[in-house]
Amino acid sequence: MLEVTAQAKTKLVEYLKENNITSPLRVFINQSGCSGSSLALALDEQKDGDQVFTEDSLTFLAEKAMLAQCGTIKVDYIDASGNAGFSLSSANPLPGGGGCSTGSCGSDGCGC
């Protein structure tokens, strides 16, 4: 399941309209090395195995297998103390925790 807050919908619609973008938005797990996995958004096209969610004029895509693993995913927009952006969270922990102890950061460590 996908939950999109009203603020996130407003900001996404504004951005897509301003940039004349009609592509669906993919929710995916971003494997980002030392900092571990995180959820992210990207423009994409529908693929086999995707679940499609429609929120007002927005279309979101997510792999069914990822949704089964993550549980409910929440897309929000945060604007606090000059730091603004989209925040994605899941009901279940993401795979691939990351961190310096994983050994995936190279011989020089990851600067944690």
C-alpha positions as CSV (number, residue, x, y, z in Angstrom):
1,M,0.0,0.0,0.0
2,L,1.1,3.6,-0.7
3,E,0.1,6.6,1.4
4,V,0.8,10.1,0.0
5,T,0.3,13.1,2.2
6,A,-1.6,16.1,1.0
7,Q,1.5,18.3,1.2
8,A,3.5,15.7,-0.9
9,K,0.8,15.5,-3.5
10,T,0.7,19.3,-3.8
11,K,4.5,19.6,-4.2
12,L,4.7,16.8,-6.7
13,V,1.9,18.1,-8.9
14,E,3.5,21.6,-8.8
15,Y,6.9,20.2,-9.8
16,L,5.6,18.0,-12.6
17,K,3.4,20.7,-14.0
18,E,6.2,23.4,-13.9
19,N,8.5,21.0,-15.8
20,N,5.8,19.6,-18.2
21,I,6.4,16.0,-17.0
22,T,3.8,13.4,-17.5
23,S,5.8,10.3,-16.5
24,P,4.7,8.1,-13.6
25,L,6.8,8.2,-10.4
26,R,8.6,5.1,-9.3
27,V,9.1,4.3,-5.6
28,F,12.2,2.2,-5.2
29,I,14.8,1.0,-2.7
30,N,18.0,3.0,-3.3
31,Q,21.1,1.0,-2.3
32,S,23.5,3.7,-1.2
33,G,26.6,2.1,0.2
34,C,27.7,3.1,3.7
35,S,24.5,4.9,4.5
36,G,22.4,1.8,3.8
37,S,19.2,1.5,1.9
38,S,16.6,4.2,1.6
39,L,13.4,4.7,-0.3
40,A,13.5,7.1,-3.3
41,L,11.4,8.5,-6.1
42,A,12.3,8.6,-9.8
43,L,10.5,9.1,-13.1
44,D,9.9,5.8,-14.9
45,E,7.6,3.8,-17.0
46,Q,5.5,0.8,-15.9
47,K,7.1,-2.6,-16.0
48,D,5.9,-6.2,-15.5
49,G,5.5,-6.9,-11.8
50,D,4.6,-3.3,-10.8
51,Q,1.7,-2.2,-8.6
52,V,0.2,1.0,-9.9
53,F,-1.3,3.6,-7.5
54,T,-3.2,6.7,-8.6
55,E,-3.4,9.6,-6.2
56,D,-5.4,12.5,-7.8
57,S,-3.5,13.3,-11.0
58,L,-0.3,11.4,-9.9
59,T,0.6,7.9,-10.9
60,F,3.0,5.9,-8.7
61,L,4.7,2.7,-9.5
62,A,6.3,0.2,-7.2
63,E,7.5,-3.4,-7.6
64,K,5.0,-5.8,-6.0
65,A,7.9,-7.8,-4.4
66,M,9.3,-4.6,-2.8
67,L,5.9,-3.7,-1.4
68,A,5.5,-7.1,0.1
69,Q,8.8,-6.6,1.8
70,C,8.4,-3.0,2.9
71,G,4.7,-3.0,3.9
72,T,3.0,0.4,3.7
73,I,5.1,3.1,2.2
74,K,4.5,6.7,3.1
75,V,5.5,9.7,0.9
76,D,5.6,13.0,2.7
77,Y,7.0,16.5,2.2
78,I,8.9,18.0,5.0
79,D,9.8,21.7,5.3
80,A,11.6,22.4,8.6
81,S,14.2,25.0,9.4
82,G,15.1,25.7,5.7
83,N,15.5,22.0,4.9
84,A,12.8,20.9,2.6
85,G,12.2,17.8,0.6
86,F,10.4,14.5,0.2
87,S,10.6,11.9,2.9
88,L,9.8,8.3,2.2
89,S,9.3,5.7,5.0
90,S,8.1,2.1,5.2
91,A,6.3,0.1,7.8
92,N,9.0,-2.6,7.8
93,P,12.8,-2.2,7.9
94,L,14.5,-1.9,4.6
95,P,16.9,-4.6,3.5
96,G,20.7,-4.0,3.5
97,G,21.3,-1.9,6.6
98,G,24.7,-0.4,5.5
99,G,27.1,1.1,8.1
100,C,30.8,0.9,8.5
101,S,30.8,-2.6,9.9
102,T,29.5,-4.1,6.7
103,G,32.8,-4.0,4.9
104,S,31.1,-2.7,1.8
105,C,32.7,0.8,2.0
106,G,36.2,-0.1,0.7
107,S,39.5,-0.4,2.5
108,D,39.6,3.2,3.6
109,G,36.3,2.9,5.5
110,C,33.4,5.2,5.0
111,G,34.2,8.1,7.3
112,C,31.4,7.3,9.8
